[in-house]
Amino acid sequence: MYLLEFVNQVREAQSYGGLEELPPTGADGSTPLELAMGCRFEPGRMRLSSPQAAAAVAEATGLPVTSDHVSVALPAALAPHAETVAGGRAYGRGSAAG
């Protein structure tokens, strides 16, 4: 499956229209993929806005809902990207606190 197909599958599960291209990075540091899919990347998963959104995305993609009930496991191809994004956020919080 191509990346944009997966993005649109996630969007449509949440009742958003499809995209032809990814948006720019958000002012809050959200990645284009996070903005496009309406999620926040964490290691190995995408956190969605609600348990209902997670259930809809899980049903549409065939990926499992995680134990927190608001996240869905990421496909293996996106897991390294999510690790990098989440690690960057953790680093930013650590240096801001110091």
SULGICOR-V722457 format. One record per run of one state. SS is the DSSP state (H for helix, E for strand, L for the rest). FROM is the first residue (numbers start at 0). TO is the last residue. Records with the same first field share a line. If there is no record, write none. Layout:
BEGIN
SS->FROM-TO ; FROM-TO
END
This chain:
BEGIN
L->0-1 ; 13-30 ; 37-38 ; 42-43 ; 47-49 ; 61-63 ; 65-69 ; 73-74 ; 97-97
H->2-12 ; 31-36 ; 50-60 ; 75-96
E->39-41 ; 44-46 ; 64-64 ; 70-72
END
